[in-house]
Amino acid sequence: MGEPFIGEIRMFSTPVHMLEKIGGWKDIWLPCDGQSYPTNRYPALYAVIGQIYGRPNAYSFNVPDLRMCAPMGASLSIGNLGSKEGSNSVTLAESQLPIHTHSIQYLINANSSSYTGTPGSDVMLTRLNAPPLTYSGNMLLAPAFITGGEGLENYMDSRTITSYGQDQANIAGHENRQPFLVLTFAIAHDGEFPQN
């Protein structure tokens, strides 16, 4: 494998708990899991990476946390070395939704529970005043598509306009990650000290 540079990060195809059973592995490597370590125990690694990945107090420092992260080359347009950017999921605002359409469903006749998406003179959006009317509280039940009644506000039945994607009440962040392969990242705390 060759002696690593202190601060070098390598990928392993084996879980940390198995790597730690390999003789000498822990003498060189620490998992990249964001953990804090004492500066006096790993002075060479601290001299190389310093506080770039966090420092909870004056006597310890953090190693990089590459769990659930994809490494990216440092760049002014992306962020400073050690910064965490991006998001695993994104919830779109209404202004970000693409232009789209919804279809309207019409009752075929007042006494029917059948409906159609085609408008015409023999179809309706409502069956108000058309028996039989069945209410649950203030809501007129199926097969009405626009509900309400005398003295009641009119509520549009959820079947009147077809939904587009998820219902507004159930919108959650959508997956925002590229395809990935999960590996173990580890950073060398011992080895060759990098020269300036």
N, C-alpha and C positions, 0 to 999 in steps of 0.2 A: 504493500500500500504506500510505503514511503512516509517519511516523517512530515507531518503537516506544519504549516506556519501557525503560530499562536494567533488565534482570532479567525482562522480559516473555518469555513462552514462546509460540511460535506453532507451528502444525502446517503442514507442507508435503507436497504429494503427490509429491515428487520425491526420489530418493535423495540423500544428502549429497554423494557424489562428483560428481553432476551439478550440485547447487546451488553447490558451490564453484567451478565454472567460470563462473558468472554474475558479471559484473563488479560488484565492490563488496559481494557477499554476505558474504564473510569479514570485511569491514570492520565489519559490524554483528552477525553471528550466529556462534554456536558451537553445534555439535551437542550435544544433551542425551544424552551417552553416558558420563557419570561421570568424564570425564578430569580430570586435574589441570592447573592453569594457574598461572603465577607471579603473585603479587599485584601486583608492580611493572609487569607488562605490561597487566593489566586491573584497575586500581585502582578504577574506577567500579563495575564489576560486583561486585568483592569488597566494596565499601562497602555494596552493596545486599543481597547474599545471605550474605556472611561465610562462616562455617564450617558452615552448616546442612546441606550435602550432603557434608561431609567435608573434612578438612584433613590431608594426609599429613605436612606439616612447617610450620615457622613462615613459610615464604616462598611457599607455594602453597595453593590451595584447589580444591575439586572443583565441577564443575557438576552439576546433577541428572542422574541416569541413568534415562531413560524407556524404555530398551530392554526389551522383554518385560514392560512395566508399564503399568497403566492409571492415569492420574492421578485423585486423589480429593481433594475439598475437605477442608481441615484441620478437625479436630474433636477435642475431648478424648476422645470415645468411640472414635475411630478410631486416633489416634496423633498425635504431635507433628509439626509441619511438617518435612518432610525424612525422616521415618521410612519405612522400607519394611515393609509389612505384607502378609499373605496368602501364598499358596503356589500355584505352578502345578499341583501335583498333591498328592493326599492319599491316604494309605494308611489304610484303616479298621481300627480295632481290633475284636476279636471282639464286644465289648460294643456296638458301633455297628451291627452287622449287623441287618437286619430279621428278624423271625420268619419261618422258612421250613421246608420239609419236604424230605425225601429219600425216594425210593422204593427198595425192596429188590427185587433181581432173584433169582429162584429157578431152579434147574435143573429142567427138565421131567422128566428121569429120569437115573439114574446113568450111563447109557451115551450120553448125548446132550450135544451142545454147544449145544443150544437152551435159551433161558431165557425167563421170563415175569415180569411184575410182579404177577401175581395169585397169592396164596397158596392152597394147597389140600392135600389129603391125598396127592396124587400128585406133589408138587414138593418140592424140598429145597434147603437152603442149602449142603449139602456133599456131596461124593461120596467121602469118606474110606472106605477099604476096598472101594471099588467099582472093579473093574478096567475098563480099564487105567489104572494110575496112572503119570503121567510127572512126574519131578522135574527141577528145575534147581537144584542146590545143595539148600537147605532148602525151596525153594518148589515146591509142587505146581502144575503148569501147567494151562492150559485143558483141559477146560471146568470145572474146579473153581471154586467161588465162595468157599468157605472152605478154606484150604489147611493142610497140616500132615500129621502122621503120627505113628506110634509113636516116642516119644523126642524128638519135635520140638514146638516151640511151634506153636500154631495162629495163622496169619496170615490176616486177612481179605483176600481178593482185591479188587483195586481195582474190579472190576465188581459186587461184591455190593451196595454202596450207591451210587446214582447221585450224581454230583457236582452241586453247586449253584454256578453261576458258575465262577470260575477254581479250579483245584486250589490247595490251600493252599501248595504248594511254589512256585507260579508267581505268587503274589499280588504285584502291583506297584501303585504309586500310580495312581489313576484321574485322568483329565483334570478339572481344577477351574476352568477359565476360561470366562467367558461368550463368546459370539460376538464377534469383534473384526475391525477393519480396520487394517492396518499402515500407519502414516504416519511421516514424519520430524518429530521435535520439535527445535526449536532455541531457544536463549536469546539475547536481545540483550545484547551487551556494550557497545554504543554506542547513543546516541539521547538521548532526554530523560530527565534525572535525575528520578526520582519525588520529589515534595515531600511533607513530613510533613503 
